Amino acid sequence: MSLTFATEDGWIVSHLNYMNNIYKNIADGSALCSLEFNSEFFDINTKYLRQNQIRNVDSCSSSSSSSSSSSFSFTRNIENNGKTSNKKDSKIRKRKLDLTKELSHADSEQMKYIQRSLAKLLSTAKERGHFTDDARADNNKAARLVSQRFYTESFRQQVENLYGCNKSERAVISATRNERYVFPERCSFYCYDVRQIANKMEMANQFDFILLDPPWWNKSIRRKKNKCAGASYTMMYNEELAKIPIAKLLSSNGIVAVWCTNAPSHLRSISDEMFPAWGVSYRAKWYWVKVTSSGETVCDFNPPPGKQPYELLLLGSVSSNTSIDIPNGKLLVSVPSAVHSHKPPLTEVIKSYLPRDPNCLEIFARYLLPGWTSWGLEVLKFQHLSLYSIVHETTSEVETNSNT
């Protein structure tokens, strides 16, 4: 449903295709219908630009070239009684230089590996008809507009302190707290703070796969929160994340996967704090590479620690189980959603490493998945019916077993 192409280097994943496929022939009262997710969220046809660059391009300003180059420059001017503090600037530059030297080699090798693997994968994919030049390159105008509306509309407010499930073999549309949502088949969800997980969920080592997309503490999200509360989420310190009782939830043959930014502090926290606290050993690192509809990376590869067009997925398994063989260095390539942290589904890429009909849990989930348990304050974020269009509807007697 989500995999459109696969090679030994990795997979091309269509998040949009997946969402449309899981909502075919769903129950809406006594009627059957099919839904399609708003495709504008994935209308990424141009490399990402900064806001001042977007204004320049949108207005077709003749000075866009000079503005563009200057927008990437960054000058620091620290005033001290009307004079620039060269000493403080020098210390800042030295700290950055020391950090860059420490990270540059390993990160540069990682970046080169991703570039080589991506070039191979995309070359083969394009030969098979995947990705074509997009004549509509418009600086992602539709995606930017729809994401702005998404953040500002009232129903985006967090739904807290709610448990729900759909036990039927069919997705259903149902009302929850005066709003209509769509719920995939055989799903359950907990809209609670993760600190309550031990009180709300059975601790019985019942899950074969646990996926986490932590709200990492970082300056970028703090800035977004200052500008628009809806565009950010409640961040957690790494020490708090390590306290999540994964060891009591994960089966003896289970796998854990953690989405991670490229920040070295977060990577170290996973390997040195979280995995040991959870009784988990590191097995592999995969890379989610974000591309436009024409297959171009959403931003350039930059010298570390600059912004990159990829994020990391770290995988581990119970330390006592050494039989699990997860390949290292796989690429997941997809056109990303315009909404922050709307990650692509892993259902199909991970199933080869799990038992048949696995019991899966996502923590810090932002949308629901068929057959999964989802936990987090934003589990219904992409379930609201207004994000979908009804493309087919018939009247039929439908039996459902939903409880929300």
C-alpha positions as CSV (number, residue, x, y, z in Angstrom):
1,M,0.0,0.0,0.0
2,S,2.8,2.4,0.8
3,L,5.8,0.8,-1.0
4,T,6.1,1.9,-4.5
5,F,9.6,0.8,-5.2
6,A,12.3,-1.3,-3.5
7,T,16.0,-2.1,-4.0
8,E,18.8,-3.4,-1.8
9,D,19.5,0.2,-0.8
10,G,16.0,0.9,0.5
11,W,12.5,1.8,-0.3
12,I,10.4,4.5,-1.9
13,V,7.3,5.1,0.3
14,S,4.2,6.9,-0.6
15,H,2.6,8.2,2.6
16,L,-0.4,9.6,0.7
17,N,-1.1,6.3,-1.1
18,Y,-1.0,4.5,2.2
19,M,-3.6,6.8,3.8
20,N,-5.9,6.6,0.8
21,N,-5.7,2.8,0.7
22,I,-6.6,2.2,4.3
23,Y,-9.7,4.2,4.0
24,K,-11.5,2.4,1.2
25,N,-14.9,0.9,1.9
26,I,-15.3,2.3,5.3
27,A,-18.4,2.5,7.5
28,D,-20.3,5.8,7.9
29,G,-23.4,4.8,9.9
30,S,-25.3,2.6,7.5
31,A,-23.4,3.7,4.5
32,L,-20.1,2.6,2.9
33,C,-17.7,5.2,1.5
34,S,-14.1,5.7,0.5
35,L,-12.0,8.6,1.7
36,E,-9.0,10.4,0.2
37,F,-6.6,12.5,2.3
38,N,-6.0,16.1,1.2
39,S,-3.2,15.7,-1.3
40,E,-2.1,19.3,-0.9
41,F,-0.3,18.3,2.3
42,F,2.1,16.3,0.1
43,D,2.4,18.8,-2.8
44,I,6.1,19.4,-2.2
45,N,7.4,20.3,-5.7
46,T,10.3,22.6,-4.8
47,K,13.2,22.6,-2.5
48,Y,12.5,24.2,0.9
49,L,13.1,27.9,1.0
50,R,13.3,30.3,4.0
51,Q,10.4,32.6,4.5
52,N,12.1,35.7,3.1
53,Q,13.2,33.7,0.0
54,I,9.6,32.5,-0.6
55,R,8.4,36.1,-0.5
56,N,11.0,37.1,-3.1
57,V,10.1,34.2,-5.4
58,D,6.4,34.6,-5.0
59,S,6.6,38.3,-6.0
60,C,9.0,37.6,-8.8
61,S,11.3,40.2,-7.5
62,S,14.3,41.1,-9.7
63,S,16.4,41.3,-6.6
64,S,15.6,37.7,-5.5
65,S,19.1,36.5,-6.4
66,S,20.9,38.9,-4.1
67,S,18.2,38.5,-1.4
68,S,18.6,34.7,-1.5
69,S,22.3,34.8,-1.0
70,S,22.1,37.2,1.8
71,S,19.3,35.3,3.6
72,F,21.7,32.5,4.3
73,S,24.3,34.7,5.9
74,F,24.3,35.0,9.6
75,T,26.1,37.7,11.5
76,R,26.4,38.0,15.2
77,N,26.8,41.4,16.8
78,I,27.1,41.5,20.6
79,E,27.0,44.9,22.0
80,N,29.0,45.9,25.0
81,N,28.8,49.6,25.8
82,G,28.4,50.3,22.2
83,K,31.3,48.1,21.1
84,T,31.4,44.6,19.5
85,S,32.5,42.0,21.9
86,N,35.2,40.3,19.7
87,K,36.4,38.2,22.6
88,K,33.0,36.6,23.1
89,D,32.5,36.1,19.4
90,S,35.9,34.4,19.3
91,K,34.9,32.0,22.0
92,I,31.7,31.1,20.3
93,R,33.5,30.5,17.0
94,K,36.1,28.3,18.8
95,R,33.4,26.2,20.4
96,K,31.6,25.7,17.1
97,L,34.9,24.8,15.4
98,D,35.8,22.3,18.1
99,L,32.4,20.7,17.8
100,T,32.6,20.6,14.0
101,K,36.0,18.9,14.1
102,E,34.7,16.3,16.5
103,L,31.7,15.4,14.4
104,S,32.8,16.2,10.9
105,H,34.5,13.0,9.9
106,A,31.8,10.5,11.0
107,D,29.0,12.7,9.9
108,S,30.6,13.4,6.6
109,E,31.1,9.7,5.9
110,Q,27.5,9.1,6.8
111,M,26.3,11.9,4.5
112,K,28.4,10.6,1.6
113,Y,27.0,7.1,2.1
114,I,23.4,8.4,2.0
115,Q,24.2,10.4,-1.1
116,R,25.7,7.4,-2.9
117,S,22.8,5.1,-1.9
118,L,20.2,7.7,-2.8
119,A,21.7,8.3,-6.2
120,K,21.6,4.5,-7.0
121,L,18.1,4.1,-5.7
122,L,16.7,7.1,-7.6
123,S,18.5,6.3,-10.8
124,T,16.9,2.9,-10.9
125,A,13.5,4.3,-9.8
126,K,13.5,6.9,-12.5
127,E,14.3,4.3,-15.1
128,R,11.1,2.5,-14.0
129,G,9.0,5.7,-14.3
130,H,9.1,6.9,-10.7
131,F,9.5,10.7,-10.2
132,T,9.1,13.0,-13.1
133,D,10.1,16.7,-13.6
134,D,7.3,18.8,-12.1
135,A,6.3,21.7,-14.3
136,R,4.3,23.2,-11.4
137,A,7.3,24.1,-9.2
138,D,5.7,26.9,-7.2
139,N,7.6,26.9,-4.0
140,N,5.1,24.5,-2.4
141,K,2.5,27.2,-2.3
142,A,-0.5,24.8,-1.8
143,A,1.3,22.8,0.9
144,R,2.3,25.9,2.8
145,L,-1.3,27.3,2.8
146,V,-2.9,24.0,3.8
147,S,-0.4,23.5,6.7
148,Q,-1.1,27.1,7.9
149,R,-4.8,26.4,8.0
150,F,-4.1,23.1,9.7
151,Y,-2.3,24.8,12.6
152,T,-4.9,27.5,13.1
153,E,-8.2,25.7,12.8
154,S,-10.0,25.1,16.1
155,F,-10.3,21.3,16.0
156,R,-6.5,20.9,16.1
157,Q,-6.6,21.5,19.9
158,Q,-5.3,18.5,21.8
159,V,-7.8,15.8,22.8
160,E,-6.7,14.6,26.2
161,N,-7.7,11.9,28.7
162,L,-9.5,9.7,26.2
163,Y,-9.3,6.0,25.3
164,G,-10.9,4.6,22.2
165,C,-10.9,1.7,19.9
166,N,-12.4,0.2,16.7
167,K,-12.5,-3.5,17.1
168,S,-14.1,-4.2,13.7
169,E,-12.5,-5.4,10.5
170,R,-13.5,-2.2,8.8
171,A,-12.5,1.5,9.2
172,V,-15.3,3.6,10.6
173,I,-16.3,7.3,10.8
174,S,-17.5,8.2,14.3
175,A,-18.1,11.3,16.4
176,T,-15.9,12.0,19.4
177,R,-16.4,15.1,21.6
178,N,-18.6,16.7,19.0
179,E,-16.1,16.2,16.1
180,R,-16.1,13.6,13.4
181,Y,-13.1,11.4,13.0
182,V,-12.1,8.4,10.9
183,F,-10.7,5.3,12.7
184,P,-8.8,2.5,10.9
185,E,-9.7,-1.1,11.4
186,R,-8.6,-2.9,14.6
187,C,-7.0,0.1,16.2
188,S,-6.9,1.4,19.7
189,F,-5.6,4.6,21.1
190,Y,-4.8,6.5,24.3
191,C,-4.9,10.3,24.4
192,Y,-2.8,10.6,27.5
193,D,0.5,12.0,28.6
194,V,3.2,9.3,28.3
195,R,4.0,9.6,32.0
196,Q,0.7,7.9,32.6
197,I,1.4,4.9,30.4
198,A,2.2,2.5,33.3
199,N,-1.2,3.4,34.9
200,K,-3.3,3.1,31.8
201,M,-1.8,0.2,29.9
202,E,-1.0,-3.4,30.8
203,M,2.7,-4.0,31.4
204,A,2.9,-7.5,30.0
205,N,5.7,-7.5,27.4
206,Q,3.0,-7.8,24.8
207,F,4.4,-5.8,21.9
208,D,6.5,-7.2,19.0
209,F,7.3,-3.7,17.7
210,I,7.4,-0.4,19.5
211,L,7.9,2.9,17.5
212,L,8.7,6.2,19.2
213,D,8.8,9.7,17.7
214,P,9.9,11.6,20.7
215,P,9.3,15.4,21.1
216,W,13.0,16.1,21.3
217,W,13.9,19.2,23.2
218,N,15.4,21.7,20.7
219,K,15.6,25.4,19.9
220,S,13.8,25.2,16.6
221,I,10.6,23.9,18.2
222,R,10.9,26.6,20.9
223,R,11.0,29.2,18.2
224,K,8.0,27.7,16.5
225,K,6.1,27.6,19.8
226,N,6.7,31.4,20.2
227,K,5.3,32.1,16.7
228,C,2.5,29.6,16.6
229,A,1.4,27.3,19.5
230,G,-0.3,24.9,17.1
231,A,2.9,24.4,15.1
232,S,4.8,22.8,18.0
233,Y,4.3,20.3,20.7
234,T,5.3,19.8,24.4
235,M,9.0,18.8,24.4
236,M,10.6,16.4,26.8
237,Y,14.1,16.1,28.2
238,N,16.1,13.0,27.3
239,E,16.1,11.8,30.9
240,E,12.3,11.7,30.9
241,L,12.2,9.7,27.7
242,A,14.6,7.1,29.2
243,K,12.0,6.5,32.0
244,I,9.3,5.2,29.6
245,P,8.8,1.5,30.7
246,I,9.7,0.0,27.3
247,A,11.3,-3.0,29.1
248,K,7.9,-3.9,30.5
249,L,6.1,-3.5,27.1
250,L,8.5,-5.1,24.6
251,S,8.3,-8.9,24.0
252,S,11.4,-11.0,24.2
253,N,11.7,-11.1,20.4
254,G,10.6,-7.5,20.0
255,I,12.1,-4.6,18.1
256,V,12.2,-0.9,19.1
257,A,12.6,1.9,16.6
258,V,13.2,5.6,17.5
259,W,12.9,8.5,15.1
260,C,15.8,10.9,15.8
261,T,17.0,14.2,14.5
262,N,20.7,14.6,13.5
263,A,21.6,16.2,16.8
264,P,24.6,14.4,18.4
265,S,23.2,14.9,21.9
266,H,20.0,13.0,21.0
267,L,21.9,10.2,19.3
268,R,24.2,9.8,22.4
269,S,21.1,9.8,24.7
270,I,19.6,6.9,22.8
271,S,22.7,4.8,22.8
272,D,23.9,5.7,26.3
273,E,20.7,6.3,28.3
274,M,17.5,5.2,26.6
275,F,18.4,1.8,25.1
276,P,20.3,0.7,28.3
277,A,17.4,1.8,30.5
278,W,15.0,-0.2,28.2
279,G,17.1,-3.3,28.2
280,V,17.7,-2.8,24.4
281,S,20.8,-3.1,22.3
282,Y,21.4,-1.1,19.1
283,R,21.0,-3.1,15.9
284,A,20.8,-0.7,12.9
285,K,20.4,2.8,11.7
286,W,18.1,3.7,8.8
287,Y,17.7,7.1,7.0
288,W,14.5,8.8,6.0
289,V,15.4,10.9,3.0
290,K,12.9,13.6,2.1
291,V,12.4,14.5,-1.6
292,T,10.2,16.6,-3.8
293,S,7.7,15.1,-6.2
294,S,10.5,15.2,-8.9
295,G,12.9,13.2,-6.7
296,E,15.1,16.2,-5.7
297,T,16.1,16.3,-2.0
298,V,14.0,19.0,-0.1
299,C,17.3,20.8,0.8
300,D,20.9,20.4,-0.2
301,F,23.2,18.1,1.7
302,N,25.3,20.4,3.9
303,P,28.6,20.1,5.7
304,P,27.9,18.8,9.3
305,P,26.4,20.0,11.5
306,G,24.3,21.9,8.9
307,K,20.7,21.1,8.0
308,Q,20.2,17.9,6.1
309,P,17.4,16.4,3.9
310,Y,17.2,13.3,6.1
311,E,16.3,12.1,9.6
312,L,17.4,9.0,11.4
313,L,15.6,5.9,12.5
314,L,17.5,3.9,15.2
315,L,16.5,0.3,15.7
316,G,17.2,-2.0,18.6
317,S,16.1,-5.3,20.1
318,V,16.0,-6.9,23.5
319,S,19.7,-7.2,24.6
320,S,19.4,-10.9,25.4
321,N,18.2,-11.7,21.9
322,T,21.0,-11.8,19.5
323,S,19.2,-13.7,16.8
324,I,17.4,-10.7,15.3
325,D,19.1,-9.6,12.1
326,I,18.2,-6.1,10.9
327,P,20.1,-4.7,8.0
328,N,22.0,-1.5,8.5
329,G,21.9,1.7,6.4
330,K,18.6,1.3,4.6
331,L,17.0,4.3,3.1
332,L,13.3,5.3,3.3
333,V,12.7,7.8,0.5
334,S,9.4,9.8,0.5
335,V,7.7,13.1,-0.3
336,P,7.2,14.5,3.2
337,S,4.1,16.0,4.6
338,A,4.0,19.8,5.0
339,V,3.1,19.4,8.7
340,H,6.0,19.0,11.1
341,S,6.7,15.4,12.3
342,H,4.1,13.7,10.2
343,K,6.3,10.7,9.6
344,P,5.8,8.1,6.9
345,P,4.3,4.7,7.8
346,L,6.7,1.9,8.6
347,T,4.1,-0.9,8.5
348,E,5.3,-2.5,5.3
349,V,9.0,-1.9,5.6
350,I,9.3,-3.5,9.1
351,K,7.0,-6.5,8.7
352,S,9.8,-8.7,7.3
353,Y,11.5,-8.5,10.7
354,L,8.4,-9.2,12.8
355,P,6.2,-12.3,13.4
356,R,3.0,-12.8,11.5
357,D,0.2,-10.5,12.7
358,P,2.5,-8.6,15.1
359,N,1.3,-6.6,18.0
360,C,2.5,-3.0,17.4
361,L,2.6,0.1,19.6
362,E,3.5,3.7,18.6
363,I,4.3,6.2,21.4
364,F,4.0,9.9,20.6
365,A,1.8,8.9,17.7
366,R,0.3,11.6,15.5
367,Y,-2.1,9.4,13.4
368,L,-3.7,6.0,13.8
369,L,-2.7,2.8,12.0
370,P,-4.7,-0.4,11.3
371,G,-4.1,-3.1,13.9
372,W,-1.9,-0.8,16.0
373,T,-2.1,0.6,19.5
374,S,-1.3,4.4,19.5
375,W,-0.4,6.5,22.5
376,G,0.0,10.3,22.7
377,L,-1.6,13.6,23.0
378,E,-1.8,14.0,19.3
379,V,-3.1,10.6,18.2
380,L,-6.1,12.1,16.5
381,K,-4.2,14.9,14.8
382,F,-4.7,13.6,11.3
383,Q,-8.0,11.7,11.8
384,H,-10.4,14.6,11.6
385,L,-12.8,14.1,8.8
386,S,-12.3,17.6,7.4
387,L,-8.9,16.5,6.2
388,Y,-10.5,14.0,3.8
389,S,-12.8,14.0,0.8
390,I,-15.5,11.4,0.3
391,V,-14.9,10.0,-3.2
392,H,-17.5,7.2,-3.2
393,E,-20.5,6.4,-1.1
394,T,-23.2,3.7,-1.2
395,T,-26.0,2.7,1.2
396,S,-25.6,-0.6,2.9
397,E,-26.2,-2.4,6.2
398,V,-22.9,-2.1,8.0
399,E,-22.0,-3.8,11.3
400,T,-19.4,-2.0,13.4
401,N,-17.9,-2.4,16.8
402,S,-16.3,0.9,17.6
403,N,-15.9,2.4,21.1
404,T,-14.8,6.0,21.4
